[in-house]
Amino acid sequence: MPDLYPPIEPFDAGMLDVGDGHCVYWEVCGNPAGQPALVLHGGPGSGCTANARRSFDPSVYRIVLFDQRGSGRSTPHASEPGIDLSTNTTAHLIADIERLRQHLGVERWLLLGGSWGSTLALAYAERHSKRVSAMVLFSIATTTMAEIDWITRGVGAFFPEAWSRFRAGVPETDREGSFPEAYHRLLMDPDPVVHEKAARNWCDWEMALVAVHPGHKPHPRYEDQAFRLGFARLVTHYWRHRACLEEGALLRDAGRLADIPGILIHGRLDIGGPLVTPWSLQRHWPGSELIVVAAAGHDARDPGMTETIVAATDRFARLTAP
């Protein structure tokens, strides 16, 4: 199967005012007349990356990437002092996507989303199914309460040393409650000593969950202090609000995707996001296909993940652009 396509630079980029004091960064690369495709990054708060451009054949696709509110090059960044996250919700992100689609003159587009990006892709497509031509989702999450409880508590049985350190990062009185709630309070504390320590502890836990192979190297972005703080604030903000979605709504409403072809890609070794989530989604989504990558965990850099993602976008490259 093919590896990533060669590096490519945007032919267009800008900042889009989406209201509420937010401006989101966007870029377009590939074929200006090609089949539109939108990349939805993970996190929440990871920001779009140059490698994400390379998941598509640039001669076929018009590839759109953007940094979600508070992430990457969008402003204001979630790491800023006194940041207000009240208008950073899933509904706001869906509205931002629609505003960007209209700004770029796109009728319908393919969605590529991993981890949190798969949650956002599902929420958007169930709301605006007529605007989606196809979907490729990987390392799939629907951000339910059960998933959040598992990734912050239950999975600690597989990583007891790391989980013990993660648990010790909050006051003892908070250790039997919600970790996203407890960490979010620390992350929003105005004292840099308090919020930076909490950000480091949160990100160390996130890195531990994806290290299922010997020699796994953490993504270098975790060494950036602003990234750590913004990322941890956004993750805990969304998780404490259960993605601002009704519990179980994404599975319940997956029938709305019946006319959208979808490929679901998930690592067999994804301990933090067990395979049962995409398996259940596939059963609720008529016409979707689940591909299990035997040697991969949650990280898209794991063996077999990149090749499978690129092969999926190549399959959809046969679609005729609107």
SVG drawing of the C-alpha trace seen along z (x, -y; Angstrom):
<svg xmlns="http://www.w3.org/2000/svg" viewBox="-31 -40 44 48">
<polyline fill="none" stroke="black" stroke-width="0.4" points="0.0,0.0 1.2,-3.6 3.0,-5.7 2.4,-9.4 2.4,-11.5 5.4,-13.9 5.5,-17.1 3.3,-19.9 2.8,-23.6 -0.5,-25.5 -1.4,-27.6 -3.9,-29.6 -4.3,-30.4 -5.9,-32.9 -7.7,-33.8 -11.5,-33.6 -13.4,-35.6 -16.0,-33.1 -17.4,-35.4 -17.2,-35.5 -13.8,-37.1 -12.3,-34.0 -10.4,-33.9 -9.5,-30.4 -6.5,-29.7 -7.2,-27.8 -5.1,-26.6 -5.7,-24.9 -3.2,-22.7 -3.3,-20.2 -5.4,-20.7 -7.4,-23.9 -10.0,-22.3 -9.8,-18.9 -12.2,-17.0 -12.6,-18.9 -11.4,-17.2 -11.4,-18.6 -9.0,-17.5 -10.4,-17.6 -7.5,-17.4 -7.6,-15.7 -7.1,-16.7 -9.2,-18.7 -6.5,-21.3 -3.8,-19.5 -4.0,-21.9 -3.4,-20.9 0.0,-19.6 2.0,-19.5 1.9,-15.7 -1.9,-15.7 -1.7,-17.3 0.1,-14.2 -2.7,-11.8 -4.2,-12.7 -3.2,-12.5 -2.5,-16.2 -3.3,-15.8 -6.8,-14.7 -7.8,-16.5 -8.3,-20.1 -7.1,-19.6 -8.4,-22.0 -7.0,-22.1 -7.8,-24.5 -7.0,-25.0 -10.1,-24.7 -10.9,-27.4 -8.1,-28.0 -5.6,-25.7 -2.5,-26.1 -2.5,-29.4 -6.1,-30.3 -6.6,-33.2 -7.0,-33.6 -4.9,-30.6 -6.2,-28.5 -2.9,-29.0 -3.4,-32.7 -4.0,-34.2 -7.6,-34.7 -8.8,-32.7 -12.6,-32.3 -13.6,-28.9 -17.4,-29.4 -17.8,-29.8 -15.6,-26.8 -18.2,-24.0 -18.9,-21.3 -21.8,-23.4 -19.5,-26.4 -17.0,-24.2 -19.7,-22.8 -20.8,-26.3 -17.1,-27.3 -16.8,-24.4 -19.9,-25.6 -18.6,-29.1 -15.3,-27.9 -17.1,-25.8 -19.1,-28.7 -16.1,-31.0 -14.2,-28.6 -17.1,-27.9 -17.3,-24.2 -20.5,-22.3 -19.6,-19.0 -16.3,-17.6 -14.7,-14.4 -14.0,-14.4 -10.8,-13.0 -10.7,-12.9 -8.8,-11.1 -9.5,-10.7 -11.3,-13.8 -11.4,-14.7 -13.6,-11.6 -16.0,-12.8 -16.2,-16.2 -16.6,-14.7 -19.5,-12.5 -21.2,-15.4 -20.8,-17.7 -21.9,-15.0 -25.0,-14.0 -26.0,-17.7 -25.0,-18.5 -25.1,-15.1 -25.8,-16.8 -22.4,-18.6 -20.4,-15.4 -19.3,-13.2 -17.4,-10.5 -15.6,-10.0 -12.3,-8.4 -12.1,-8.2 -9.3,-6.7 -8.5,-6.0 -12.1,-6.6 -13.8,-8.2 -17.3,-9.3 -16.4,-11.0 -19.1,-9.5 -19.0,-9.5 -18.0,-5.9 -15.1,-6.6 -13.9,-9.5 -14.1,-7.5 -12.1,-4.7 -9.4,-6.9 -8.9,-8.7 -9.5,-5.9 -10.2,-2.4 -7.3,-2.1 -5.0,-2.8 -5.1,1.0 -2.8,1.3 -0.5,-1.6 -0.4,-1.5 2.8,-3.5 1.7,-6.3 -1.8,-6.4 -0.5,-6.6 1.5,-9.7 -1.5,-11.1 -3.8,-10.6 -1.3,-12.2 -1.4,-15.3 -4.7,-16.5 -5.5,-17.2 -6.3,-14.1 -9.9,-15.3 -10.5,-15.2 -9.0,-11.8 -12.3,-9.9 -14.2,-12.4 -13.8,-13.5 -10.2,-13.9 -11.1,-16.2 -12.9,-18.5 -10.0,-18.4 -7.3,-19.0 -9.3,-21.7 -9.4,-23.8 -5.7,-23.5 -5.1,-24.3 -7.1,-27.5 -5.4,-28.6 -3.7,-32.0 -0.5,-30.8 2.0,-29.6 3.5,-27.1 0.2,-25.5 -1.1,-25.4 2.2,-24.4 2.6,-21.5 -0.9,-20.3 -0.3,-20.6 2.8,-18.5 1.1,-15.9 -1.9,-15.7 0.3,-15.5 2.5,-12.8 -0.6,-10.7 -1.7,-11.2 1.7,-10.2 1.8,-7.1 -1.5,-5.8 -0.2,-5.7 3.2,-4.2 2.3,-0.6 5.5,0.2 9.0,0.4 11.0,-2.7 7.9,-4.8 8.9,-8.5 6.5,-11.2 5.4,-13.8 7.8,-16.7 5.0,-19.2 4.7,-18.1 7.9,-19.9 6.3,-23.3 4.9,-24.9 2.2,-26.8 1.0,-23.7 0.9,-21.7 -1.2,-24.2 -3.6,-25.0 -4.0,-21.4 -4.7,-20.2 -7.1,-23.1 -9.1,-22.2 -9.2,-18.5 -10.3,-18.8 -12.8,-21.5 -14.5,-19.3 -14.2,-16.1 -15.8,-17.7 -18.7,-18.7 -18.8,-15.3 -18.0,-17.0 -21.1,-19.2 -23.2,-16.4 -26.1,-14.4 -24.8,-11.1 -24.8,-8.4 -26.2,-10.8 -23.5,-10.1 -24.3,-6.3 -28.1,-6.9 -28.1,-9.3 -25.6,-7.4 -28.4,-6.3 -28.3,-9.9 -25.0,-8.9 -26.6,-6.1 -26.0,-7.9 -22.4,-8.7 -19.7,-6.0 -17.3,-5.7 -14.1,-3.9 -13.4,-3.4 -9.7,-2.6 -8.7,-1.5 -5.7,0.1 -6.2,3.5 -3.8,2.3 -5.6,-1.0 -5.9,-0.5 -7.0,-4.1 -9.8,-3.9 -10.9,-0.3 -12.1,1.3 -15.6,1.6 -16.3,-2.0 -15.7,-1.8 -17.2,1.7 -20.5,0.3 -20.4,-2.7 -20.0,-0.4 -23.1,1.5 -25.1,-1.7 -23.8,-3.3 -25.2,-1.5 -22.6,-1.4 -19.6,-1.9 -16.6,0.4 -14.3,1.1 -10.6,1.9 -8.7,3.2 -4.9,2.5 -3.4,5.4 -0.1,3.8 -1.3,0.3 -2.4,-1.5 -4.0,-5.0 -1.0,-6.9 -1.4,-7.4 2.4,-6.9 2.0,-3.3 2.7,-0.4 0.1,-0.1 -1.9,-3.2 -0.5,-5.7 -0.6,-3.3 -4.2,-2.3 -5.4,-6.0 -3.8,-6.9 -5.2,-3.8 -8.7,-4.9 -8.4,-8.4 -7.1,-6.9 -10.2,-4.7 -12.4,-7.7 -10.3,-9.6 -12.5,-7.9 -15.5,-10.1 -16.4,-12.9 -15.9,-16.3 -19.2,-18.3"/>
</svg>
